[in-house]
Amino acid sequence: MKNLILFTVLILNLVSVTFAQEKPLDLVNQLPHIFIKICDAKNDEVQSYGKILEDFKNRVNSSLDSLALLKIKAQKSANINPKSNTTSLNKELDLVKSKISTRDFSVEFDKALNNEAEKLKSKKIEDITIKMGQTSDYAVMEKLLDEINQAALEYCNSSSPKFIDLLIQQRAVLEIDIANIVKASDLKQQIECDVLDYTYFFELSYETAYIYILDHLKYMSFLLGLAPGNE
């Protein structure tokens, strides 16, 4: 038990220096391209792009997960500081937060996907599926499968331009905001360190930025769902 405790302490002491934390700005600058030609893409292209997205997402998640032990180390000596005065830090935080976009892209992405074109596609595919269940003729089945692909293609052509435009806008906002997102998190951490006597680690200021990046990657993955071959 004693050895386990010593090992844990050693890990906590080394975690901040043994793992090179990736900077959010570097990650934003290295984000995969937005798959603009999604409706014309072949299945192998979609799968290859999906692998690129998954690898990048794992990379960001790894950076996010690595902060867990560092956070434990920072907070292990929590103690309320009666002499704390964070007035100036709070003012600076409010100023920085005012520079960060509050636009809710999630609502816009949802509207771009769940529209009249999606309802029409779903109805067509539902009707075609019923017809497929009523025949055993191979030639008819092939024709009906082509109709499903056509319905999916029409939906992709109708919905993807708006969705892609939103991805481009979201990335542009992320590129502009990322420095202030990190700055705001850093100020919050400084306030916590002052009030609760936490140990300060600048790397912990990356956490919120990682979450923003993962959110963008999520919607980039949603774009793949529009590919006709995914039906």
C-alpha distance (Angstrom), angle and dihedral (degrees) to the residues before:
residue distance angle dihedral
M1 . . .
K2 3.79 . .
N3 3.81 90.7 .
L4 3.80 90.6 50.4
I5 3.81 91.1 52.8
L6 3.80 91.4 48.6
F7 3.80 90.7 49.0
T8 3.82 91.7 50.3
V9 3.80 91.3 49.8
L10 3.79 90.0 49.5
I11 3.80 91.5 51.7
L12 3.79 91.7 48.9
N13 3.79 90.8 50.4
L14 3.78 94.0 48.9
V15 3.78 102.7 37.5
S16 3.79 95.7 91.1
V17 3.79 93.8 52.0
T18 3.81 102.2 35.9
F19 3.81 95.0 57.1
A20 3.79 120.4 56.9
Q21 3.79 102.3 -141.4
E22 3.80 111.9 -140.5
K23 3.78 115.2 -123.3
P24 3.82 114.1 -120.4
L25 3.81 92.0 -134.6
D26 3.81 90.2 56.2
L27 3.80 90.4 49.8
V28 3.81 92.1 49.7
N29 3.80 90.4 50.4
Q30 3.81 90.2 50.8
L31 3.82 97.9 47.1
P32 3.83 113.6 135.2
H33 3.79 116.6 -99.7
I34 3.79 117.4 -92.1
F35 3.83 109.8 -100.9
I36 3.81 97.6 -121.2
K37 3.83 97.0 168.5
I38 3.80 93.8 54.9
C39 3.82 95.7 134.2
D40 3.82 92.9 56.4
A41 3.80 96.1 41.7
K42 3.79 122.0 119.0
N43 3.79 120.3 -129.0
D44 3.81 93.7 -104.5
E45 3.82 90.3 51.9
V46 3.80 91.1 51.3
Q47 3.81 91.3 48.0
S48 3.80 92.3 47.4
Y49 3.80 91.8 50.2
G50 3.80 90.2 45.9
K51 3.81 89.0 55.3
I52 3.82 90.5 51.9
L53 3.80 90.5 51.4
E54 3.80 92.6 46.5
D55 3.82 92.3 50.2
F56 3.80 91.6 49.4
K57 3.79 91.7 46.6
N58 3.82 89.9 51.5
R59 3.78 89.0 50.5
V60 3.81 92.1 54.5
N61 3.81 92.2 42.9
S62 3.80 89.4 51.8
S63 3.80 89.9 54.6
L64 3.80 90.5 47.3
D65 3.81 94.0 47.7
S66 3.79 92.1 48.8
L67 3.80 89.5 64.4
A68 3.81 92.1 65.9
L69 3.82 96.6 82.2
L70 3.78 91.1 40.5
K71 3.80 89.6 54.2
I72 3.81 90.0 51.5
K73 3.79 89.7 51.0
A74 3.80 91.6 48.8
Q75 3.79 93.8 50.8
K76 3.79 101.4 37.6
S77 3.82 93.3 96.5
A78 3.81 97.4 45.2
N79 3.77 112.5 164.8
I80 3.81 127.5 157.6
N81 3.78 110.9 -112.1
P82 3.85 109.2 -141.8
K83 3.82 90.8 -165.2
S84 3.79 94.2 55.2
N85 3.80 117.0 137.7
T86 3.80 115.1 178.0
T87 3.80 99.7 160.3
S88 3.80 95.6 116.9
L89 3.81 92.4 42.8
N90 3.81 91.5 51.5
K91 3.79 91.0 50.2
E92 3.79 90.9 50.6
L93 3.81 90.3 46.7
D94 3.81 91.8 53.0
L95 3.80 89.7 50.7
V96 3.80 93.5 50.4
K97 3.82 92.9 45.1
S98 3.80 89.9 53.0
K99 3.81 88.1 62.0
I100 3.82 94.1 55.2
S101 3.79 117.7 91.2
T102 3.81 115.8 -110.4
R103 3.79 93.6 -165.6
D104 3.81 111.5 139.3
F105 3.79 103.9 -138.2
S106 3.81 92.5 174.0
V107 3.81 91.7 73.2
E108 3.80 92.0 48.0
F109 3.80 93.1 47.7
D110 3.79 90.3 50.0
K111 3.80 91.6 52.2
A112 3.80 90.8 47.9
L113 3.81 90.9 56.3
N114 3.80 102.9 33.6
N115 3.79 100.4 54.3
E116 3.80 138.5 121.7
A117 3.80 90.6 -79.6
E118 3.81 89.6 57.7
K119 3.81 91.4 50.4
L120 3.80 90.5 49.7
K121 3.81 91.9 48.9
S122 3.80 92.4 48.8
K123 3.82 91.4 49.5
K124 3.80 92.3 49.3
I125 3.80 93.2 48.1
E126 3.81 91.1 46.6
D127 3.82 91.1 52.7
I128 3.81 92.1 45.7
T129 3.80 91.7 48.7
I130 3.81 89.9 54.3
K131 3.82 89.5 52.2
M132 3.80 90.6 49.5
G133 3.78 89.9 55.2
Q134 3.79 89.9 54.7
T135 3.80 98.0 55.5
S136 3.78 138.9 57.6
D137 3.80 94.5 -174.9
Y138 3.81 107.7 121.4
A139 3.80 94.2 -151.5
V140 3.79 91.4 51.5
M141 3.80 90.6 47.5
E142 3.80 90.9 53.2
K143 3.78 91.0 50.2
L144 3.80 91.3 50.0
L145 3.81 91.0 49.2
D146 3.80 88.5 53.4
E147 3.80 88.3 52.4
I148 3.82 90.2 53.1
N149 3.80 90.5 51.2
Q150 3.80 90.0 48.2
A151 3.81 91.6 51.4
A152 3.80 89.8 49.9
L153 3.80 91.2 48.0
E154 3.80 92.0 51.3
Y155 3.80 90.1 51.1
C156 3.80 91.5 48.5
N157 3.81 92.5 49.5
S158 3.80 90.1 48.2
S159 3.81 99.8 44.7
S160 3.80 107.5 27.6
P161 3.85 98.2 71.9
K162 3.81 92.1 60.6
F163 3.81 92.6 41.3
I164 3.81 92.4 49.4
D165 3.80 90.8 47.5
L166 3.81 89.2 53.5
L167 3.81 90.7 50.3
I168 3.80 90.1 52.0
Q169 3.80 90.8 49.0
Q170 3.81 92.8 46.1
R171 3.79 91.5 51.3
A172 3.80 91.7 48.2
V173 3.81 90.0 52.6
L174 3.81 90.5 46.8
E175 3.80 91.5 51.8
I176 3.81 90.4 51.4
D177 3.82 96.4 42.5
I178 3.80 103.3 38.4
A179 3.83 95.8 90.5
N180 3.81 92.3 49.6
I181 3.82 91.5 44.8
V182 3.81 88.4 58.0
K183 3.82 91.4 42.4
A184 3.81 92.2 51.8
S185 3.81 91.1 49.5
D186 3.78 89.9 48.3
L187 3.81 91.8 52.5
K188 3.81 90.8 48.3
Q189 3.79 89.0 52.4
Q190 3.81 91.8 48.7
I191 3.81 88.9 52.7
E192 3.82 91.3 50.0
C193 3.80 90.9 47.8
D194 3.79 90.3 51.5
V195 3.81 95.5 46.0
L196 3.81 100.2 36.5
D197 3.80 100.1 25.9
Y198 3.82 92.7 -120.0
T199 3.79 120.3 167.8
Y200 3.80 110.7 -103.5
F201 3.81 121.1 -123.5
F202 3.79 117.3 171.4
E203 3.82 91.0 -153.1
L204 3.82 90.0 69.2
S205 3.79 87.2 67.1
Y206 3.82 88.1 71.3
E207 3.81 94.7 66.8
T208 3.82 99.6 88.8
A209 3.80 91.6 42.6
Y210 3.81 90.2 54.9
I211 3.81 89.0 53.4
Y212 3.82 91.3 51.8
I213 3.81 90.0 51.2
L214 3.81 91.9 49.0
D215 3.80 89.4 51.1
H216 3.80 90.2 55.5
L217 3.81 90.8 47.8
K218 3.80 89.4 51.5
Y219 3.79 91.9 59.6
M220 3.79 91.1 43.5
S221 3.81 86.0 58.1
F222 3.81 90.7 48.2
L223 3.81 87.9 59.0
L224 3.81 89.0 64.4
G225 3.79 88.2 60.8
L226 3.80 88.6 68.0
A227 3.80 92.3 62.6
P228 3.85 108.0 112.9
G229 3.80 90.8 -132.5
N230 3.81 90.0 63.1
E231 3.80 93.0 69.0
